[in-house]
Structures are given as C-alpha cells and as structure tokens.
Amino acid sequence: MTTVVDIPWTVLTLFFTTLAIPLGLSRYYQLKIENELLISVARMTIQLILVGVYLEFLFELNSLSINLLWLLAMILIGAISIVGKAQLPKKPVLGSVALGLFIGLTPVLFLICLAVVKPTPFYNAQYLIPLAGMLLGNSLSGNIVALQNLFTSFEQRKAEYEGAISLGASPRYATLPFVRDAIRKSIAPSMATMSTSGLVTLPGMMTGQILGGASPMVAIKYQLMIMIAIFVMSIVAVAVTLSLTIRNSITPSGRILITTNKN
C-alpha cells in the first residue's frame, strides 16, 4: 500500500476558496450565516493547527501523567459543551455529565488499549488520544439529545409525572418512562449509522486509514472496533448522566429544581 499523501499548505489555502459557495448561497437565500460561518472556520483552523502542534509534542513526550491530564481536559470540555448545547444550568448538571463521560469512556478506552490494539506502551499517545477523541466526539450529540428530551418530557408530560408522584411513586420510578425515551432517542442515530455502514456511508476512521495507506481489511477491523466502542460508551455515558442528573435535579419529594434555558 502507498504511504499517506501530504497536502501542501498552499493547496489547502486555495481549497478554502470553495467556501465562497456557501457564502454565496447564504447571501442569495438571506440565511445571514456569513459572519458565523467565517468565525467558525477561523476558530476551527486555529484550534486544529494548535492541537496539531500540541499533539506532535504530546506524541514525542508520551508521558502517562500528561496523557491522563489531557484526557480529563477533553472530558471536562466535552461536558461543558454538552450542558451548553442542551441549554441547562452548569452548576447542578455539569458534574453529572462529566462523570457520565468518564465512566463511559475509561473502561472502553483502556480495554481497547490493553486487550485489542495493544500499543507499546499501552498509554501511547498516538493511539490513546485519537481514540479518546473519537469516542468522546461521537458521544456528545447523544448526551445532548438525551438531556434535551428528558427535560422536554418534564414540560410536555408534566401531568403524567405529577400524577405518578402524587400516587406515591419515587422520583426514580416516575421519571423512568422519560429516561427510557431519552436513551432510545439518543442512540437512534448510532444504530442507524451502524445499520447503513458500508452500504450508504464509508465511516471516517476507515476512510482515513485507507487514505493513510492501510489495507482495506485492516481499516475495516479498526472501524468495526471503534463503532462498537462508540455505541457502548455512548449508551453507558447517557445512562449514567441521566441517572445522576435526576438525582441532583429532583428533590426526594419529586420537585424538579432546574429547567432548560430556552430563549
């Protein structure tokens, strides 16, 4: 197989001119996303370049303590993003989301590194950090969907919830139908992706490895591993997050302490 083909910075810069197309469509349809789009692209470019520089340093250093600190930072940033996108107050929810991500990520990630891929050493940053990034990145949307659906259910099905509480049900029992629906909706995109992979889409990890010169069958094995890992991590993280969020946001008497911050 061939090695990865590098992209010159000049060519990549010229490729950015294709953004004129969505900018033109925004002007034509009056979408008013020009400024947001340019800011988003600028932030993405700067952030990825800085991360690329940092990852090269991280791969060279390859320190267990530094890698673990970076993982914790990734989890915290991911949790902040989830709470913000779900439009919930940070104080009572952030800890639940962060712990949910940690409990969902850590066992799966270390199982991959210790028993499946087995890099040397097992905490090799070249494997540990990208794998953690893929797992966390793909679990963000699921957590956002779950939290939004949970608190939307509290608003739209208020009578059902209050009726259960008034009949003596515990908050955990009264919220169980809402939690069940929230988990189902959060994992629906992942299940759809798994069922159509190879037929409708060629997933990102597989495509990236093939472009990097790996054998298609090796790339497929990695893709199967990461998709199963993503699904397992996502459902565990969502379940833990919802359980802890309910515990922290509902009193023993059943009163809901927080609501979404919708405009």
C-alpha positions, 0 to 999 in steps of 0.5 A: 500500500502507498504511504499517506499523501501530504497536502501542501499548505498552499493547496489547502489555502486555495481549497478554502476558496470553495467556501465562497459557495456557501457564502454565496448561497447564504447571501442569495437565500438571506440565511445571514450565516456569513459572519458565523460561518467565517468565525467558525472556520477561523476558530476551527483552523486555529484550534486544529493547527494548535492541537496539531502542534500540541499533539506532535509534542504530546506524541514525542513526550508520551508521558502517562501523567500528561496523557491522563491530564489531557484526557480529563481536559477533553472530558471536562470540555466535552461536558461543558459543551454538552450542558451548553448545547442542551441549554441547562444550568452548569452548576447542578448538571455539569458534574453529572455529565462529566462523570457520565463521560468518564465512566463511559469512556475509561473502561472502553478506552483502556480495554481497547488499549490493553486487550485489542490494539495493544500499543507499546506502551499501552498509554501511547499517545498516538493511539490513546488520544485519537481514540479518546477523541473519537469516542468522546466526539461521537458521544456528545450529540447523544448526551445532548439529545438525551438531556434535551428530551428528558427535560422536554418530557418534564414540560410536555408530560408534566401531568403524567409525572405529577400524577405518578408522584402524587400516587406515591411513586419515587422520583426514580420510578416516575421519571423512568418512562422519560429516561427510557425515551431519552436513551432510545432517542439518543442512540437512534442515530448510532444504530442507524449509522451502524445499520447503513455502514458500508452500504450508504456511508464509508465511516471516517476512521476507515476512510482515513486509514485507507487514505493513510495507506492501510489495507482495506481489511485492516481499516475495516477491523479498526472501524468495526472496533471503534463503532462498537466502542462508540455505541457502548460508551455512548449508551453507558455515558447517557445512562449514567448522566441521566441517572445522576442528573435526576438525582441532583435535579429532583428533590426526594419529594419529586420537585424538579429544581432546574429547567432548560434555558430556552430563549 
